[in-house]
Each structure stands twice: as C-alpha cells, then as structure tokens.
Amino acid sequence: MDTRSTTACPIGRAAHLIGDEWIMLLLRELFQSPQKFDELQKKTGAATNILSNRLGRMVANGLVAKVMYQERPPRYVYRLTKPGLALLPIALELMRYAEEWMPTELCSPLQLRHTTCGKLTRAGQVCSECGGAITIKTARLEQRDLAAELPDLA
C-alpha cells in the first residue's frame, strides 16, 4: 500500500488519529468533562498501558491537554483542547449511525441534551426537538440514569 496516498488523504489522516476504539471511548468521556486518569480507566475499562498510550497519542496530537492539579505526587487531569472539541460532530454522527443502523435492545448509557432548548435530542447535527443546530457550544453529553428508568417491581 502506498503510504504517501494514505497520508495525503484527509480521511486517512483523521482515521489514523481517531480510528481506534479506545480513543473514541476516551473522547466520549472527555466530551462530558475533564477527567483524571483513574476515572478514565474506570469508565472505559482500558488497561493501564493502553490508556497511557492512547492519552499520550492524544496529547501529542493536540487533542487533549494534560493539566497538573497536584504537585506531590504529580497528578493530572485530562481535558479536550479546541481541536479535540471539534471532533464532537463526528462523534455525534457515529452515535446517530449506530442508533439508526446498529440497533440494540440495550439502553444507551448516554443522552444528548441541546442546551439551547434544554431538551434531550437524537444525535446528529440538528436538534430533533427544536430544529436548532447542535454545535460544540450547544450540545451536552450526559450519563443516563439507567436505575431511575427501571420499572418499579414492588
């Protein structure tokens, strides 16, 4: 395979950067809020070496900033940078694709809120409730309270 053509192709370059399950799971968590290493490990289920490698790649490529919050011992929080936040529309389209073309009986642990109208919406570029644009500034990924949605068996 000609690596020059793959490198020259914008889709190929982007896929090389984010086309990894662990990176997508890290983005999912970081879209919600800055996270500590242990929090990311717990939420993604990634082994320590995989998590360390993927975070290192994301930091090296400018998607994530590693910010020290404690000096002794050194402790860091990871947060998305502007280029990292710019990946939100891609993540939303992947979410929409999976909802539409890869249905499951399982309830998604995430929900998307359009902050302009305040309502929950289907993933995509336009709010399914008000028709407004979903952007980095108007979207909020939230954890769904699955326990609250279970039927009362009493």
C-alpha positions as CSV (number, residue, x, y, z in Angstrom):
1,M,0.0,0.0,0.0
2,D,1.3,3.5,-0.9
3,T,1.6,5.3,2.5
4,R,2.0,8.6,0.8
5,S,-1.5,8.4,-0.7
6,T,-2.9,7.4,2.7
7,T,-1.1,10.2,4.4
8,A,-2.2,12.7,1.8
9,C,-5.8,11.7,2.1
10,P,-7.6,13.8,4.8
11,I,-9.9,10.9,5.7
12,G,-6.9,8.5,6.1
13,R,-5.1,11.0,8.3
14,A,-8.2,11.5,10.5
15,A,-8.9,7.8,10.7
16,H,-5.3,7.2,11.7
17,L,-5.7,9.8,14.5
18,I,-9.1,8.8,15.9
19,G,-9.9,5.4,14.3
20,D,-9.3,3.4,17.4
21,E,-11.9,2.1,19.8
22,W,-10.1,3.3,22.9
23,I,-9.6,6.9,21.5
24,M,-13.3,7.1,20.7
25,L,-14.2,5.9,24.2
26,L,-11.8,8.5,25.7
27,L,-13.3,11.2,23.6
28,R,-16.8,10.1,24.8
29,E,-15.8,10.6,28.4
30,L,-13.9,13.8,27.8
31,F,-16.8,15.4,25.9
32,Q,-18.7,15.2,29.2
33,S,-16.0,16.8,31.4
34,P,-12.2,16.8,32.2
35,Q,-11.2,13.5,33.8
36,K,-8.4,12.1,35.9
37,F,-6.5,9.0,34.7
38,D,-8.2,6.7,37.2
39,E,-11.7,8.0,36.2
40,L,-11.0,7.4,32.6
41,Q,-9.7,3.9,33.3
42,K,-12.8,3.0,35.3
43,K,-15.2,4.5,32.7
44,T,-13.6,3.0,29.6
45,G,-12.3,-0.3,31.1
46,A,-9.0,0.2,29.3
47,A,-5.9,-1.5,30.7
48,T,-3.4,1.0,32.2
49,N,-0.9,0.5,29.4
50,I,-3.5,1.1,26.7
51,L,-4.9,4.1,28.4
52,S,-1.5,5.6,29.0
53,N,-0.6,5.0,25.3
54,R,-3.8,6.5,23.9
55,L,-3.8,9.5,26.2
56,G,-0.1,10.1,25.2
57,R,-1.1,10.0,21.5
58,M,-4.0,12.3,22.1
59,V,-1.8,14.8,24.0
60,A,1.0,14.6,21.3
61,N,-1.5,15.3,18.6
62,G,-3.1,18.2,20.4
63,L,-6.5,16.7,21.0
64,V,-6.1,16.6,24.8
65,A,-4.3,18.8,27.3
66,K,-2.7,17.1,30.4
67,V,-3.1,19.6,33.2
68,M,-1.4,19.2,36.6
69,Y,-3.7,19.7,39.5
70,Q,-1.4,18.3,42.3
71,E,2.4,18.6,42.5
72,R,3.3,16.0,45.1
73,P,2.8,13.4,44.0
74,P,2.2,14.7,40.5
75,R,-1.5,14.2,39.5
76,Y,-3.1,15.3,36.2
77,V,-6.5,15.9,34.7
78,Y,-7.1,15.5,31.0
79,R,-9.3,17.9,29.1
80,L,-10.1,18.4,25.5
81,T,-8.4,21.1,23.5
82,K,-10.1,23.1,20.8
83,P,-9.1,20.5,18.1
84,G,-10.4,17.8,20.4
85,L,-13.7,19.5,21.0
86,A,-14.0,20.0,17.2
87,L,-14.4,16.2,16.9
88,L,-17.8,16.3,18.7
89,P,-19.8,16.5,15.4
90,I,-18.0,13.3,14.2
91,A,-18.8,11.5,17.5
92,L,-22.4,12.6,17.3
93,E,-22.7,11.3,13.7
94,L,-21.2,8.0,14.8
95,M,-23.7,7.9,17.6
96,R,-26.6,8.6,15.2
97,Y,-25.3,6.0,12.8
98,A,-25.2,3.3,15.5
99,E,-28.7,4.2,16.7
100,E,-30.1,4.0,13.2
101,W,-28.1,1.2,11.6
102,M,-26.9,-0.9,14.6
103,P,-29.9,-1.1,16.8
104,T,-29.8,-3.0,20.1
105,E,-32.2,-3.9,22.9
106,L,-29.8,-2.3,25.4
107,C,-30.4,1.2,26.6
108,S,-27.6,3.7,25.7
109,P,-25.8,5.0,28.8
110,L,-25.6,8.4,27.1
111,Q,-28.1,11.0,26.2
112,L,-27.6,14.2,24.3
113,R,-29.1,17.5,25.5
114,H,-29.4,20.5,23.3
115,T,-28.7,23.3,25.7
116,T,-30.4,26.0,23.5
117,C,-33.9,24.5,24.1
118,G,-32.9,22.4,27.1
119,K,-34.4,19.2,25.7
120,L,-33.0,15.8,25.0
121,T,-32.4,15.1,21.3
122,R,-31.4,12.4,19.0
123,A,-27.7,12.5,18.0
124,G,-26.9,14.5,14.8
125,Q,-26.3,18.0,13.7
126,V,-29.8,19.3,14.2
127,C,-31.9,19.1,17.4
128,S,-34.8,16.7,16.9
129,E,-37.0,18.8,19.2
130,C,-36.5,22.4,18.1
131,G,-34.6,22.1,14.8
132,G,-31.7,24.3,16.1
133,A,-28.1,23.5,15.2
134,I,-26.2,21.2,17.5
135,T,-22.7,22.6,18.0
136,I,-19.9,22.3,20.4
137,K,-21.4,25.2,22.4
138,T,-25.0,23.9,22.3
139,A,-24.5,20.2,23.0
140,R,-24.0,18.3,26.3
141,L,-23.5,14.6,26.6
142,E,-24.9,13.3,29.8
143,Q,-24.9,10.0,31.6
144,R,-28.3,8.4,31.6
145,D,-29.7,7.3,35.0
146,L,-30.5,3.8,34.0
147,A,-31.5,2.8,37.5
148,A,-34.2,5.5,37.5
149,E,-35.6,4.1,34.3
150,L,-36.1,0.6,35.6
151,P,-39.8,-0.3,36.3
152,D,-40.8,-0.4,39.9
153,L,-41.1,-4.1,40.8
154,A,-42.6,-3.5,44.2
